[in-house]
Amino acid sequence: MMRILLVNPPIFDFTASDFWLRPYGMTRVASRMRHVCEFIFFNFLRTVKKDAWGRGRFPEEIIPKPEVFSDIPRRFRRFGRQRAEFRTLLQARAFDVVFVQTSMTYWYPGIREVIEDVRELQPSAKIVLGGVYATLCTDHAESLGADLVIKGSNLEPLWRALSMQPSQGDCLIPGGNDDVGVLKLGEGCPFHCTYCAAPLMWNGFAPRDTGACLRELRLLIAAGAKDIAFYDDALLYRADEVLKPFLESVVNERISARFHTPNALNARFMTPELAGLMTRAGFASFFFGLESGAAAWQTATGGKVNAGEFAAAVDCLRSAGTRYIAAYIIAGHPDSETQSLEESMQFVHDCGAKIVLSEFSPIPGTEDGKKSTPWADMKEPLSHNKTAFAIRRLGADYLNRLKSLSRSLNHDMSMKYPG
Ligand code: SF4
């Protein structure tokens, strides 16, 4: 059996928290190899404190701020378990291959730390990177010294490098029991929003097999999961074929879980019937991607949704008895002058939803990434950092005022819909 180490690396950032964060892509790839491999999972991002829905905090320490952030008035941190724990594992066990999950482009210092330790302590192990950073910044990722960088979802180079025939094996639960599980019913998205990485990661939208998704759900629940987060980019798209049959089985089989939607939902596809089914099936939180209430900005960035569709979706969910509804609003977009930020926040509040201010991170290869060059060096992934970008774009004082407005509007909403 090939011995494989799966690593979820530490995060270097101003802020980070466990918003149902799990290394989904790496898990799916490993599942296809389980017939010929044995796995050890080292999770730097083991959550230390959790809320009622399984979200939590990571261990953290303040570290010196990289020079590139000298103008950012925030403390810089390393999130995750101690480096020494990982080094102890590398000294105790031998591995043939080390897989490292990558996500935000500006988190690459965590990948670099893992690669340095593996190279020093297990020089014969092959290092493989995959995920968002590996796909969007392939050249940069290759410069960190891995043996293979997987770009996008094409795994052929991996199977060739490992001389292996992949199976369609069931989902692997790395590290055993976990009270949070992550699931995807489909890959990709049919839209092309100018700020989004999804069109660069996937070619269009492709549903997954409903039976396989249900098997994964049952396995996650058998391993202890109570909260299930969907990682779909377009969960409500073609719901008659994808989400509805899945949820009808969940209801008929009386599968008990709280479902969450941290990847923004598209309000355009919500209907009263779907709202009722999702609520009956156990959806506890709904996060919509509104981004701005201004029609001109919505159209210019891809037209995925408009304000009227958002208001109607909130009405559907309130009628179905849902309590937690929130909308992401982007703060710090290159065209933020046309976003009407305060009005957008007030609009979300008036519709009856909470506001989640989402600081903008420019994605290389997107239209908005090109527009971001006055505030970011797109060739240096650290400068894609959302905290740094939003401060540079809007100024720390204005950003603080937006955050404080969001807190006070959300406080009102908590009074109206407690719990
Ligand atoms: S609809 Fe959402 S996932 Fe799809 S491209 Fe737009 S922002 Fe990305």
Residues whose N, C-alpha, C, O or C-beta is under 5 A from the ligand:
A	BS01	SF4	C189 F191 H192 C193 C196 A198 D233 K304
